[in-house]
């Protein structure tokens, strides 16, 4: 699973920053049929967690109501320099991970 | 005009596959809140008024909250009155968010008023909704 995380290149301490993640994933609804007429089983990223230096700051529990290639934007307070770590898992148990460094000034 | 007849047949097929039944969201809401009252307000659901295509509809959720340790949003749940699975997503946040705002893209099976239920740290629940007109449902190929 390919994913892209976007955070500002730098932030002032205490600033509220936008965090964006987009993951390449079909988010299969389970209501679709393939060319042979077989039902394609449901497979969505059901859980995504974002940790900021180890502390959970955001969690998304998703279903088939989220569009393919899920994209999420949320906010966090730039408390200290460090790492934002994303972890997610889909219905088939396939896990994904992405990390990004955040530099906080002041 | 033969192509039009074909279109109608397609539309009829889709209608058979997805009977137009509104989901009863009340049991889901009761499960979410544990029976507590849900007040209207404090959360805004922003979408385009008209979505050409239900496969991917941009959606912004904004909650009026200071997002402090004493007063913040715990979770936002998105419910759909017309999707085959009414529970679309649940987002868990906390005081570290700084701002209670989430952007994502959703799938919508037809025109409907998407409902957001917010749980605040003081234990109260608030709701907001937005009507989206969807010209092509996300579930047409389900037939």
gemmi code that builds the backbone of each chain (N, CA, C; Angstrom):
import gemmi

chains = {
    "A": [
        ("UNK", (0.847, -1.193, 0.000), (0.000, 0.000, 0.000), (0.878, 1.238, 0.000)),
        ("UNK", (0.664, 2.064, -0.999), (1.411, 3.305, -1.096), (0.640, 4.391, -0.356)),
        ("UNK", (1.348, 5.166, 0.429), (0.668, 6.235, 1.158), (1.507, 7.492, 1.097)),
        ("UNK", (0.833, 8.634, 1.217), (1.546, 9.889, 1.217), (1.038, 10.727, 2.376)),
        ("UNK", (1.966, 11.212, 3.177), (1.605, 12.056, 4.317), (2.143, 13.444, 4.054)),
        ("UNK", (1.317, 14.445, 4.330), (1.758, 15.829, 4.150), (1.617, 16.579, 5.462)),
        ("UNK", (2.717, 17.179, 5.891), (2.686, 18.090, 7.043), (3.489, 19.328, 6.639)),
        ("UNK", (3.293, 20.450, 7.319), (4.102, 21.625, 6.985), (5.580, 21.326, 7.228)),
        ("UNK", (6.453, 21.987, 6.466), (7.884, 21.716, 6.601), (8.401, 22.153, 7.967)),
        ("UNK", (7.767, 23.120, 8.574), (8.148, 23.558, 9.917), (6.966, 24.241, 10.565)),
        ("UNK", (6.969, 24.293, 11.897), (5.845, 24.932, 12.587), (6.347, 25.587, 13.858)),
        ("UNK", (5.662, 26.644, 14.274), (5.994, 27.287, 15.549), (5.375, 26.472, 16.679)),
        ("UNK", (6.015, 26.491, 17.836), (5.486, 25.737, 18.974), (4.080, 26.224, 19.323)),
        ("UNK", (3.156, 25.291, 19.455), (1.788, 25.649, 19.810), (0.882, 25.926, 18.612)),
        ("UNK", (1.482, 25.970, 17.446), (0.694, 26.231, 16.238), (-0.178, 25.014, 15.892)),
        ("UNK", (-1.394, 25.290, 15.412), (-2.262, 24.198, 14.960), (-1.950, 23.924, 13.495)),
        ("UNK", (-1.527, 22.697, 13.200), (-1.125, 22.380, 11.829), (-2.047, 21.321, 11.224)),
        ("UNK", (-2.169, 21.384, 9.906), (-2.973, 20.399, 9.181), (-2.094, 19.197, 8.846)),
        ("UNK", (-2.640, 18.003, 9.054), (-1.944, 16.758, 8.712), (-2.810, 16.043, 7.687)),
        ("UNK", (-2.207, 15.665, 6.579), (-2.974, 15.026, 5.518), (-2.375, 13.682, 5.190)),
        ("UNK", (-3.231, 12.678, 4.986), (-2.733, 11.380, 4.534), (-3.634, 10.855, 3.424)),
        ("UNK", (-3.024, 10.288, 2.405), (-3.764, 9.635, 1.325), (-3.137, 8.261, 1.127)),
        ("UNK", (-3.962, 7.234, 1.095), (-3.469, 5.863, 0.949), (-4.088, 5.253, -0.305)),
        ("UNK", (-3.233, 4.570, -1.080), (-3.747, 3.888, -2.264), (-4.390, 2.578, -1.827)),
        ("UNK", (-5.718, 2.483, -1.948), (-6.437, 1.284, -1.521), (-7.810, 1.276, -2.200)),
        ("UNK", (-8.264, 0.119, -2.722), (-9.548, 0.124, -3.444), (-10.770, 0.352, -2.546)),
        ("UNK", (-10.657, 0.120, -1.230), (-11.797, 0.228, -0.320), (-13.009, -0.519, -0.901)),
        ("UNK", (-12.801, -1.826, -1.185), (-13.861, -2.649, -1.787), (-15.088, -2.689, -0.880)),
        ("UNK", (-16.248, -2.413, -1.461), (-17.468, -2.332, -0.656), (-18.042, -3.705, -0.326)),
        ("UNK", (-17.751, -4.707, -1.165), (-18.377, -6.011, -0.988), (-19.689, -6.112, -1.752)),
        ("UNK", (-20.045, -5.043, -2.468), (-21.293, -5.052, -3.243), (-21.020, -5.125, -4.745)),
        ("UNK", (-19.742, -5.294, -5.113), (-19.365, -5.265, -6.513), (-19.139, -6.696, -7.029)),
        ("UNK", (-19.340, -6.888, -8.325), (-19.077, -8.192, -8.929), (-17.939, -8.058, -9.931)),
        ("UNK", (-17.138, -9.116, -10.056), (-16.065, -9.054, -11.048), (-16.606, -9.499, -12.412)),
        ("UNK", (-15.719, -9.586, -13.409), (-16.173, -9.891, -14.767), (-16.778, -11.284, -14.877)),
        ("UNK", (-16.423, -12.197, -13.973), (-16.981, -13.553, -14.005), (-18.289, -13.652, -13.220)),
        ("UNK", (-18.697, -12.547, -12.618), (-19.948, -12.553, -11.876), (-19.796, -12.960, -10.419)),
        ("UNK", (-18.552, -13.087, -9.976), (-18.346, -13.411, -8.562), (-18.292, -12.132, -7.734)),
        ("UNK", (-18.885, -12.198, -6.566), (-18.883, -11.031, -5.702), (-17.461, -10.753, -5.202)),
        ("UNK", (-17.043, -9.521, -5.273), (-15.730, -9.135, -4.756), (-15.900, -8.871, -3.261)),
        ("UNK", (-15.157, -9.603, -2.430), (-15.412, -9.492, -0.997), (-14.967, -8.135, -0.451)),
        ("UNK", (-15.645, -7.732, 0.605), (-15.394, -6.421, 1.210), (-13.964, -6.363, 1.731)),
        ("UNK", (-13.299, -5.288, 1.426), (-11.948, -5.092, 1.937), (-11.671, -3.598, 2.033)),
        ("UNK", (-11.807, -3.073, 3.228), (-11.552, -1.646, 3.436), (-10.515, -1.480, 4.542)),
        ("UNK", (-9.856, -0.345, 4.542), (-8.970, -0.022, 5.667), (-9.908, 0.310, 6.825)),
        ("UNK", (-9.983, -0.584, 7.805), (-10.991, -0.378, 8.850), (-10.468, 0.439, 10.019)),
        ("UNK", (-9.163, 0.544, 10.134), (-8.610, 1.263, 11.269), (-7.324, 1.970, 10.876)),
        ("UNK", (-7.250, 3.237, 11.251), (-6.036, 4.005, 10.999), (-5.743, 4.815, 12.256)),
        ("UNK", (-4.498, 4.732, 12.714), (-4.110, 5.460, 13.922), (-2.959, 6.387, 13.588)),
        ("UNK", (-2.978, 7.592, 14.149), (-1.837, 8.491, 14.022), (-1.294, 8.789, 15.411)),
        ("UNK", (0.001, 8.556, 15.593), (0.657, 8.849, 16.873), (1.692, 9.944, 16.678)),
        ("UNK", (1.755, 10.834, 17.666), (2.702, 11.944, 17.638), (3.692, 11.663, 18.750)),
        ("UNK", (4.909, 11.302, 18.399), (5.923, 10.873, 19.373), (5.364, 9.824, 20.341)),
        ("UNK", (4.597, 8.890, 19.777), (4.099, 7.771, 20.572), (2.718, 7.958, 21.180)),
        ("UNK", (2.222, 9.188, 21.220), (0.894, 9.432, 21.801), (-0.146, 9.491, 20.692)),
        ("UNK", (-1.225, 8.721, 20.881), (-2.263, 8.714, 19.855), (-2.968, 10.071, 19.792)),
        ("UNK", (-3.026, 10.655, 18.591), (-3.709, 11.948, 18.455), (-4.933, 11.857, 17.556)),
        ("UNK", (-5.023, 10.791, 16.757), (-6.154, 10.683, 15.839), (-6.369, 9.213, 15.476)),
        ("UNK", (-7.646, 8.834, 15.372), (-7.975, 7.473, 14.947), (-9.184, 7.531, 14.028)),
        ("UNK", (-9.165, 6.758, 12.956), (-10.305, 6.684, 12.055), (-10.723, 5.227, 11.923)),
        ("UNK", (-11.995, 4.953, 12.257), (-12.556, 3.619, 12.051), (-13.468, 3.746, 10.844)),
        ("UNK", (-13.073, 3.138, 9.739), (-13.788, 3.388, 8.493), (-14.541, 2.172, 7.999)),
        ("UNK", (-15.559, 2.425, 7.195), (-16.346, 1.365, 6.571), (-16.345, 1.559, 5.068)),
        ("UNK", (-17.323, 0.932, 4.402), (-17.371, 1.037, 2.948), (-17.886, 2.405, 2.506)),
        ("UNK", (-18.296, 3.236, 3.446), (-18.789, 4.563, 3.105), (-17.691, 5.572, 2.845)),
        ("UNK", (-16.437, 5.140, 2.972), (-15.325, 6.037, 2.661), (-14.818, 5.689, 1.257)),
        ("UNK", (-14.581, 6.719, 0.456), (-14.249, 6.528, -0.950), (-12.919, 5.791, -1.123)),
        ("UNK", (-12.752, 5.176, -2.291), (-11.501, 4.494, -2.624), (-10.333, 5.466, -2.515)),
        ("UNK", (-9.151, 4.932, -2.237), (-7.956, 5.746, -2.002), (-8.242, 6.791, -0.931)),
        ("UNK", (-8.522, 6.311, 0.293), (-8.981, 7.219, 1.348), (-8.006, 8.354, 1.603)),
        ("UNK", (-8.586, 9.509, 1.796), (-7.810, 10.703, 2.051), (-8.393, 11.362, 3.298)),
        ("UNK", (-7.530, 11.697, 4.227), (-7.994, 12.299, 5.477), (-7.150, 13.517, 5.780)),
        ("UNK", (-7.812, 14.556, 6.271), (-7.063, 15.694, 6.786), (-7.594, 16.006, 8.172)),
        ("UNK", (-6.682, 16.167, 9.119), (-7.086, 16.556, 10.471), (-6.033, 17.527, 10.991)),
        ("UNK", (-6.179, 17.935, 12.239), (-5.280, 18.960, 12.777), (-4.619, 18.476, 14.054)),
        ("UNK", (-3.481, 19.060, 14.355), (-2.848, 18.773, 15.635), (-2.031, 19.984, 16.073)),
        ("UNK", (-1.806, 20.077, 17.385), (-0.989, 21.156, 17.918), (0.475, 20.732, 17.818)),
        ("UNK", (1.295, 21.560, 17.189), (2.725, 21.272, 17.069), (3.354, 21.471, 18.450)),
        ("UNK", (3.483, 20.394, 19.198), (3.952, 20.504, 20.589), (5.475, 20.458, 20.675)),
        ("UNK", (6.082, 19.492, 19.955), (7.553, 19.417, 19.970), (8.007, 18.734, 18.683)),
        ("UNK", (9.273, 18.919, 18.358), (9.799, 18.262, 17.167), (9.745, 16.759, 17.367)),
        ("UNK", (9.544, 16.048, 16.294), (9.498, 14.600, 16.439), (8.853, 13.953, 15.239)),
        ("UNK", (8.184, 12.844, 15.517), (7.722, 11.994, 14.437), (6.215, 11.779, 14.519)),
        ("UNK", (5.567, 11.870, 13.362), (4.172, 11.451, 13.256), (4.191, 10.068, 12.621)),
        ("UNK", (3.563, 9.115, 13.308), (3.579, 7.748, 12.820), (2.152, 7.298, 12.524)),
        ("UNK", (1.928, 6.838, 11.306), (0.617, 6.337, 10.910), (0.673, 4.819, 10.804)),
        ("UNK", (-0.390, 4.170, 11.274), (-0.500, 2.717, 11.143), (-1.921, 2.398, 10.747)),
        ("UNK", (-2.099, 1.482, 9.788), (-3.455, 1.120, 9.406), (-3.514, -0.341, 9.036)),
        ("UNK", (-4.739, -0.885, 9.002), (-4.926, -2.293, 8.671), (-6.240, -2.435, 7.895)),
        ("UNK", (-6.260, -3.328, 6.913), (-7.504, -3.541, 6.166), (-8.164, -4.855, 6.576)),
        ("UNK", (-9.328, -5.152, 5.975), (-10.114, -6.327, 6.369), (-9.357, -7.633, 6.157)),
        ("UNK", (-8.397, -7.642, 5.220), (-7.610, -8.863, 4.976), (-6.419, -8.960, 5.919)),
        ("UNK", (-6.277, -7.989, 6.789), (-5.184, -8.017, 7.749), (-3.885, -7.445, 7.222)),
        ("UNK", (-3.935, -6.856, 6.031), (-2.723, -6.242, 5.481), (-2.479, -4.920, 6.205)),
        ("UNK", (-1.257, -4.784, 6.736), (-0.922, -3.588, 7.509), (-0.086, -2.615, 6.694)),
        ("UNK", (-0.200, -1.371, 7.023), (0.611, -0.354, 6.374), (1.119, 0.611, 7.417)),
        ("UNK", (2.229, 1.274, 7.079), (2.826, 2.198, 8.028), (3.516, 3.323, 7.271)),
        ("UNK", (3.480, 4.496, 7.835), (4.163, 5.639, 7.227), (4.596, 6.568, 8.362)),
        ("UNK", (5.799, 7.132, 8.228), (6.304, 8.043, 9.258), (6.740, 9.338, 8.593)),
        ("UNK", (6.588, 10.421, 9.327), (7.034, 11.702, 8.796), (7.609, 12.532, 9.952)),
        ("UNK", (8.667, 13.274, 9.650), (9.323, 14.093, 10.683), (8.698, 15.485, 10.707)),
        ("UNK", (8.578, 16.017, 11.905), (8.027, 17.356, 12.063), (9.014, 18.186, 12.871)),
        ("UNK", (9.346, 19.364, 12.332), (10.270, 20.247, 13.021), (9.497, 21.399, 13.639)),
        ("UNK", (9.652, 21.566, 14.953), (8.952, 22.640, 15.672), (9.974, 23.648, 16.158)),
        ("UNK", (9.763, 24.908, 15.825), (10.664, 25.986, 16.212), (10.184, 26.616, 17.520)),
        ("UNK", (11.139, 27.138, 18.256), (10.791, 27.922, 19.438), (10.535, 27.103, 20.684)),
    ],
    "B": [
        ("UNK", (-33.358, 5.921, -31.017), (-33.853, 5.942, -29.635), (-33.608, 4.629, -28.901)),
        ("UNK", (-32.919, 3.707, -29.632), (-32.708, 2.404, -29.016), (-31.811, 2.519, -27.783)),
        ("UNK", (-30.830, 3.434, -27.891), (-29.890, 3.603, -26.775), (-30.635, 4.085, -25.531)),
        ("UNK", (-31.695, 4.862, -25.766), (-32.461, 5.375, -24.614), (-33.189, 4.241, -23.899)),
        ("UNK", (-33.725, 3.325, -24.725), (-34.408, 2.164, -24.148), (-33.421, 1.373, -23.295)),
        ("UNK", (-32.186, 1.273, -23.825), (-31.132, 0.569, -23.100), (-30.850, 1.243, -21.771)),
        ("UNK", (-30.803, 2.552, -21.800), (-30.555, 3.332, -20.580), (-31.635, 3.075, -19.549)),
        ("UNK", (-32.880, 3.089, -20.022), (-34.004, 2.855, -19.101), (-33.910, 1.470, -18.473)),
        ("UNK", (-33.540, 0.495, -19.325), (-33.420, -0.874, -18.818), (-32.347, -0.928, -17.741)),
        ("UNK", (-31.243, -0.216, -17.990), (-30.143, -0.160, -17.014), (-30.634, 0.448, -15.710)),
        ("UNK", (-31.343, 1.560, -15.843), (-31.841, 2.267, -14.666), (-32.799, 1.378, -13.882)),
        ("UNK", (-33.650, 0.646, -14.624), (-34.611, -0.239, -13.957), (-33.872, -1.349, -13.211)),
        ("UNK", (-32.809, -1.862, -13.861), (-32.006, -2.924, -13.243), (-31.389, -2.439, -11.949)),
        ("UNK", (-30.855, -1.217, -11.998), (-30.217, -0.649, -10.817), (-31.241, -0.462, -9.714)),
        ("UNK", (-32.448, -0.051, -10.102), (-33.490, 0.182, -9.111), (-33.870, -1.131, -8.424)),
        ("UNK", (-33.875, -2.211, -9.179), (-34.211, -3.503, -8.581), (-33.122, -3.937, -7.603)),
        ("UNK", (-31.866, -3.688, -8.021), (-30.749, -4.149, -7.196), (-30.676, -3.394, -5.871)),
        ("UNK", (-31.023, -2.122, -5.890), (-30.917, -1.301, -4.689), (-32.280, -0.729, -4.331)),
        ("UNK", (-33.117, -1.496, -3.662), (-34.420, -0.945, -3.310), (-34.227, 0.315, -2.473)),
        ("UNK", (-35.028, 1.314, -2.769), (-34.846, 2.612, -2.145), (-35.484, 2.622, -0.759)),
        ("UNK", (-34.734, 2.121, 0.203), (-35.259, 2.052, 1.560), (-34.415, 2.962, 2.448)),
        ("UNK", (-35.061, 3.801, 3.182), (-34.324, 4.652, 4.115), (-33.918, 3.813, 5.316)),
        ("UNK", (-32.669, 3.936, 5.732), (-32.204, 3.205, 6.916), (-32.823, 3.827, 8.157)),
        ("UNK", (-33.162, 2.997, 9.102), (-33.604, 3.515, 10.389), (-32.348, 3.722, 11.228)),
        ("UNK", (-31.958, 4.969, 11.418), (-30.709, 5.253, 12.122), (-30.892, 5.252, 13.637)),
        ("UNK", (-32.146, 5.199, 14.094), (-32.387, 5.353, 15.539), (-31.674, 4.316, 16.402)),
        ("UNK", (-31.728, 3.010, 16.033), (-31.013, 2.033, 16.890), (-29.506, 2.285, 16.927)),
        ("UNK", (-28.940, 2.696, 15.774), (-27.504, 2.981, 15.707), (-27.147, 4.163, 16.614)),
        ("UNK", (-27.975, 5.205, 16.545), (-27.725, 6.398, 17.360), (-27.845, 6.039, 18.842)),
        ("UNK", (-28.851, 5.228, 19.169), (-29.048, 4.832, 20.570), (-27.841, 4.043, 21.072)),
        ("UNK", (-27.289, 3.195, 20.192), (-26.112, 2.397, 20.555), (-24.894, 3.305, 20.792)),
        ("UNK", (-24.780, 4.320, 19.931), (-23.670, 5.269, 20.021), (-23.715, 6.074, 21.312)),
        ("UNK", (-24.913, 6.528, 21.654), (-25.046, 7.472, 22.754), (-25.388, 6.773, 24.064)),
        ("UNK", (-25.700, 5.497, 23.987), (-26.143, 4.793, 25.186), (-27.470, 5.338, 25.690)),
        ("UNK", (-28.272, 5.847, 24.770), (-29.600, 6.332, 25.125), (-29.648, 7.804, 25.499)),
        ("UNK", (-28.488, 8.468, 25.562), (-28.477, 9.889, 25.932), (-29.084, 10.732, 24.804)),
        ("UNK", (-29.573, 11.917, 25.177), (-30.210, 12.793, 24.195), (-29.177, 13.358, 23.229)),
        ("UNK", (-29.568, 13.540, 21.981), (-28.692, 14.159, 20.986), (-29.266, 15.540, 20.662)),
        ("UNK", (-28.461, 16.584, 20.925), (-28.932, 17.945, 20.660), (-28.526, 18.365, 19.258)),
        ("UNK", (-29.380, 19.117, 18.584), (-28.970, 19.627, 17.281), (-27.983, 20.782, 17.445)),
        ("UNK", (-26.969, 20.837, 16.583), (-26.038, 21.967, 16.605), (-24.619, 21.588, 16.940)),
        ("UNK", (-23.749, 22.576, 16.985), (-22.316, 22.514, 17.298), (-21.477, 21.797, 16.254)),
        ("UNK", (-22.094, 21.008, 15.369), (-21.310, 20.350, 14.322), (-21.896, 20.696, 12.956)),
        ("UNK", (-20.997, 20.996, 12.034), (-21.389, 21.378, 10.685), (-20.821, 20.355, 9.709)),
        ("UNK", (-21.675, 19.880, 8.826), (-21.227, 18.970, 7.760), (-21.227, 19.781, 6.474)),
        ("UNK", (-20.081, 19.906, 5.833), (-20.004, 20.695, 4.607), (-19.701, 19.797, 3.420)),
        ("UNK", (-20.591, 19.844, 2.427), (-20.399, 19.071, 1.202), (-20.854, 19.939, 0.046)),
        ("UNK", (-20.478, 19.570, -1.168), (-21.107, 20.273, -2.281), (-22.596, 19.958, -2.266)),
        ("UNK", (-23.425, 20.904, -2.619), (-24.881, 20.700, -2.619), (-25.245, 19.610, -3.628)),
        ("UNK", (-24.506, 19.574, -4.730), (-24.795, 18.613, -5.788), (-23.526, 17.824, -6.101)),
        ("UNK", (-23.633, 16.496, -6.043), (-22.491, 15.649, -6.389), (-22.856, 14.885, -7.657)),
        ("UNK", (-22.069, 15.055, -8.709), (-22.355, 14.361, -9.962), (-22.277, 12.870, -9.761)),
        ("UNK", (-21.452, 12.471, -8.817), (-21.042, 11.090, -8.734), (-20.890, 10.736, -7.258)),
        ("UNK", (-21.528, 9.637, -6.851), (-21.506, 9.292, -5.435), (-20.265, 8.534, -5.003)),
        ("UNK", (-19.372, 8.222, -5.956), (-18.200, 7.416, -5.607), (-17.241, 8.147, -4.683)),
        ("UNK", (-17.176, 9.458, -4.840), (-16.200, 10.209, -4.082), (-16.718, 11.631, -3.880)),
        ("UNK", (-17.306, 11.863, -2.724), (-17.885, 13.178, -2.434), (-17.068, 13.824, -1.322)),
        ("UNK", (-16.452, 14.983, -1.578), (-15.680, 15.637, -0.518), (-16.583, 16.050, 0.636)),
        ("UNK", (-16.081, 15.862, 1.856), (-16.895, 16.168, 3.021), (-16.020, 16.749, 4.117)),
        ("UNK", (-16.504, 17.839, 4.727), (-15.758, 18.497, 5.793), (-16.630, 18.509, 7.032)),
        ("UNK", (-16.052, 18.109, 8.159), (-16.775, 18.096, 9.422), (-16.129, 19.122, 10.340)),
        ("UNK", (-16.907, 20.051, 10.814), (-16.380, 21.108, 11.674), (-17.203, 21.142, 12.959)),
        ("UNK", (-16.502, 21.018, 14.097), (-17.198, 21.083, 15.381), (-16.761, 22.347, 16.109)),
        ("UNK", (-17.733, 23.075, 16.645), (-17.419, 24.258, 17.456), (-16.992, 23.759, 18.827)),
        ("UNK", (-15.689, 23.826, 19.062), (-15.156, 23.361, 20.342), (-13.813, 24.027, 20.579)),
        ("UNK", (-13.534, 24.471, 21.814), (-12.238, 25.093, 22.086), (-11.086, 24.086, 22.036)),
        ("UNK", (-11.388, 22.781, 22.085), (-10.387, 21.718, 22.050), (-9.316, 21.908, 23.130)),
        ("UNK", (-9.767, 22.142, 24.340), (-8.865, 22.208, 25.485), (-8.964, 20.887, 26.245)),
        ("UNK", (-8.100, 20.716, 27.240), (-8.127, 19.477, 28.021), (-9.481, 19.314, 28.724)),
        ("UNK", (-10.102, 20.442, 29.100), (-11.355, 20.372, 29.841), (-12.570, 20.239, 28.930)),
        ("UNK", (-12.460, 20.745, 27.714), (-13.615, 20.786, 26.822), (-13.156, 20.473, 25.402)),
        ("UNK", (-13.350, 19.216, 24.990), (-12.927, 18.845, 23.636), (-13.851, 17.789, 23.038)),
        ("UNK", (-13.624, 17.536, 21.770), (-14.407, 16.532, 21.054), (-13.770, 15.168, 21.267)),
        ("UNK", (-14.589, 14.163, 21.597), (-14.070, 12.800, 21.748), (-14.175, 12.042, 20.425)),
        ("UNK", (-15.339, 12.144, 19.794), (-15.500, 11.407, 18.544), (-16.550, 12.043, 17.647)),
        ("UNK", (-16.393, 11.775, 16.355), (-17.383, 12.196, 15.361), (-17.766, 10.938, 14.582)),
        ("UNK", (-19.066, 10.651, 14.499), (-19.528, 9.478, 13.759), (-20.377, 9.936, 12.582)),
        ("UNK", (-20.097, 9.372, 11.428), (-20.830, 9.716, 10.208), (-21.841, 8.621, 9.896)),
        ("UNK", (-23.108, 9.006, 9.761), (-24.151, 8.032, 9.469), (-24.866, 8.400, 8.168)),
        ("UNK", (-25.230, 7.356, 7.428), (-25.901, 7.580, 6.160), (-27.302, 6.985, 6.190)),
        ("UNK", (-28.312, 7.752, 5.826), (-29.666, 7.203, 5.797), (-29.930, 6.319, 4.583)),
        ("UNK", (-29.040, 6.310, 3.603), (-29.343, 5.539, 2.384), (-28.259, 4.586, 1.923)),
        ("UNK", (-27.101, 4.601, 2.535), (-26.070, 3.643, 2.112), (-26.411, 2.244, 2.615)),
        ("UNK", (-25.932, 1.194, 1.914), (-26.213, -0.169, 2.395), (-25.665, -0.424, 3.798)),
        ("UNK", (-24.581, 0.246, 4.156), (-24.078, 0.175, 5.533), (-24.148, 1.583, 6.112)),
        ("UNK", (-25.085, 1.797, 7.028), (-25.319, 3.168, 7.507), (-24.144, 3.778, 8.277)),
        ("UNK", (-23.344, 2.935, 8.949), (-22.202, 3.468, 9.703), (-21.042, 3.680, 8.733)),
        ("UNK", (-20.795, 4.948, 8.389), (-19.781, 5.224, 7.370), (-18.392, 5.278, 7.963)),
        ("UNK", (-18.249, 5.994, 9.063), (-16.936, 6.122, 9.690), (-17.080, 6.734, 11.065)),
        ("UNK", (-16.068, 6.480, 11.893), (-16.018, 7.102, 13.207), (-14.603, 7.634, 13.393)),
        ("UNK", (-14.507, 8.886, 13.781), (-13.208, 9.520, 13.988), (-13.037, 9.825, 15.463)),
        ("UNK", (-11.913, 9.424, 16.009), (-11.634, 9.650, 17.429), (-10.557, 10.720, 17.522)),
        ("UNK", (-10.850, 11.799, 18.241), (-9.830, 12.820, 18.435), (-9.761, 13.202, 19.909)),
        ("UNK", (-8.910, 14.159, 20.205), (-8.734, 14.564, 21.591), (-8.225, 15.980, 21.661)),
        ("UNK", (-7.838, 16.420, 22.868), (-7.398, 17.803, 23.042), (-6.150, 18.138, 22.221)),
        ("UNK", (-5.361, 17.122, 21.844), (-4.138, 17.383, 21.071), (-4.431, 17.819, 19.636)),
        ("UNK", (-5.701, 17.693, 19.226), (-6.044, 18.053, 17.848), (-5.958, 19.561, 17.625)),
        ("UNK", (-6.260, 20.350, 18.656), (-6.189, 21.806, 18.491), (-7.385, 22.385, 17.769)),
        ("UNK", (-7.837, 21.706, 16.753), (-8.995, 22.165, 15.994), (-9.818, 20.947, 15.604)),
        ("UNK", (-11.119, 20.998, 15.858), (-11.977, 19.843, 15.574), (-12.516, 19.954, 14.162)),
        ("UNK", (-11.693, 19.553, 13.224), (-12.085, 19.655, 11.824), (-11.474, 18.486, 11.058)),
        ("UNK", (-12.293, 17.812, 10.263), (-11.812, 16.661, 9.494), (-12.289, 16.784, 8.055)),
        ("UNK", (-11.407, 16.511, 7.137), (-11.778, 16.472, 5.720), (-11.568, 15.059, 5.200)),
        ("UNK", (-12.535, 14.559, 4.447), (-12.365, 13.257, 3.816), (-13.254, 13.185, 2.576)),
        ("UNK", (-13.288, 12.023, 1.961), (-14.168, 11.828, 0.806), (-15.007, 10.588, 1.072)),
        ("UNK", (-16.316, 10.686, 0.808), (-17.209, 9.581, 1.140), (-17.893, 9.024, -0.106)),
        ("UNK", (-18.481, 7.827, 0.086), (-19.307, 7.218, -0.958), (-20.769, 7.415, -0.560)),
        ("UNK", (-21.597, 7.793, -1.520), (-23.007, 7.987, -1.222), (-23.875, 7.251, -2.225)),
        ("UNK", (-24.794, 6.454, -1.688), (-25.717, 5.704, -2.536), (-26.985, 6.549, -2.732)),
        ("UNK", (-26.860, 7.616, -3.477), (-28.029, 8.427, -3.791), (-28.191, 9.655, -2.915)),
        ("UNK", (-29.135, 10.480, -3.291), (-29.431, 11.733, -2.598), (-29.854, 11.462, -1.160)),
        ("UNK", (-29.244, 12.169, -0.230), (-29.544, 11.921, 1.169), (-28.990, 13.023, 2.062)),
        ("UNK", (-29.422, 13.006, 3.316), (-28.910, 13.950, 4.310), (-27.973, 13.178, 5.234)),
        ("UNK", (-26.669, 13.370, 5.042), (-25.674, 12.668, 5.857), (-25.671, 13.278, 7.256)),
        ("UNK", (-25.609, 12.403, 8.248), (-25.731, 12.845, 9.636), (-24.402, 12.631, 10.369)),
        ("UNK", (-23.988, 13.645, 11.131), (-22.790, 13.511, 11.960), (-23.199, 13.618, 13.422)),
        ("UNK", (-22.749, 12.662, 14.234), (-23.032, 12.684, 15.670), (-21.704, 12.912, 16.392)),
        ("UNK", (-21.667, 13.922, 17.240), (-20.431, 14.285, 17.939), (-20.583, 14.011, 19.425)),
        ("UNK", (-19.549, 13.406, 19.993), (-19.527, 13.213, 21.441), (-18.487, 14.159, 22.028)),
        ("UNK", (-18.907, 14.990, 22.972), (-17.989, 15.926, 23.615), (-17.479, 15.338, 24.931)),
        ("UNK", (-16.381, 15.943, 25.442), (-15.770, 15.419, 26.668), (-16.676, 15.577, 27.882)),
        ("UNK", (-17.665, 16.496, 27.808), (-18.590, 16.642, 28.953), (-19.715, 15.612, 28.900)),
        ("UNK", (-19.658, 14.706, 27.910), (-20.637, 13.626, 27.859), (-21.865, 13.937, 27.015)),
        ("UNK", (-21.950, 15.155, 26.468), (-23.115, 15.498, 25.652), (-22.904, 15.080, 24.199)),
        ("UNK", (-24.019, 14.904, 23.498), (-23.987, 14.513, 22.084), (-24.669, 15.583, 21.249)),
        ("UNK", (-24.084, 15.872, 20.092), (-24.609, 16.898, 19.201), (-24.662, 16.337, 17.793)),
        ("UNK", (-25.582, 16.874, 17.000), (-25.702, 16.350, 15.643), (-25.828, 17.470, 14.629)),
        ("UNK", (-25.382, 17.162, 13.421), (-25.524, 18.082, 12.303), (-25.656, 17.269, 11.042)),
        ("UNK", (-26.261, 17.851, 10.020), (-26.390, 17.077, 8.787), (-26.298, 17.997, 7.575)),
        ("UNK", (-26.110, 17.385, 6.430), (-26.066, 18.131, 5.181), (-26.722, 17.297, 4.098)),
        ("UNK", (-27.577, 17.957, 3.340), (-28.276, 17.296, 2.240), (-27.377, 17.320, 1.000)),
        ("UNK", (-27.137, 16.142, 0.422), (-26.341, 16.065, -0.803), (-27.195, 15.428, -1.889)),
        ("UNK", (-27.267, 16.091, -3.010), (-27.987, 15.525, -4.144), (-26.983, 14.774, -5.001)),
        ("UNK", (-27.223, 13.480, -5.186), (-26.270, 12.644, -5.923), (-26.936, 12.188, -7.210)),
        ("UNK", (-26.351, 12.567, -8.351), (-26.990, 12.199, -9.620), (-26.637, 10.778, -10.043)),
        ("UNK", (-25.421, 10.322, -9.703), (-25.083, 8.940, -10.004), (-24.640, 8.272, -8.721)),
        ("UNK", (-25.395, 7.266, -8.298), (-25.115, 6.609, -7.032), (-23.794, 5.850, -7.075)),
        ("UNK", (-23.212, 5.618, -5.908), (-21.957, 4.871, -5.831), (-22.193, 3.383, -6.006)),
        ("UNK", (-23.439, 2.940, -5.986), (-23.719, 1.502, -5.947), (-24.360, 0.997, -7.220)),
        ("UNK", (-24.256, 1.747, -8.323), (-24.908, 1.318, -9.562), (-24.379, -0.011, -10.048)),
        ("UNK", (-23.070, -0.243, -9.918), (-22.520, -1.490, -10.439), (-22.756, -2.665, -9.495)),
        ("UNK", (-23.536, -2.445, -8.444), (-23.848, -3.535, -7.527), (-24.886, -4.478, -8.129)),
        ("UNK", (-25.554, -4.053, -9.215), (-26.572, -4.911, -9.829), (-25.887, -5.921, -10.712)),
    ],
}
model = gemmi.Model(1)
for chain_id, residues in chains.items():
    chain = gemmi.Chain(chain_id)
    for i, (resn, *xyz) in enumerate(residues, 1):
        res = gemmi.Residue()
        res.name, res.seqid = resn, gemmi.SeqId(i, " ")
        for name, pos in zip(("N", "CA", "C"), xyz):
            atom = gemmi.Atom()
            atom.name, atom.element = name, gemmi.Element(name[0])
            atom.pos, atom.b_iso = gemmi.Position(*pos), 0.0
            res.add_atom(atom)
        chain.add_residue(res)
    model.add_chain(chain)
structure = gemmi.Structure()
structure.add_model(model)
structure.setup_entities()
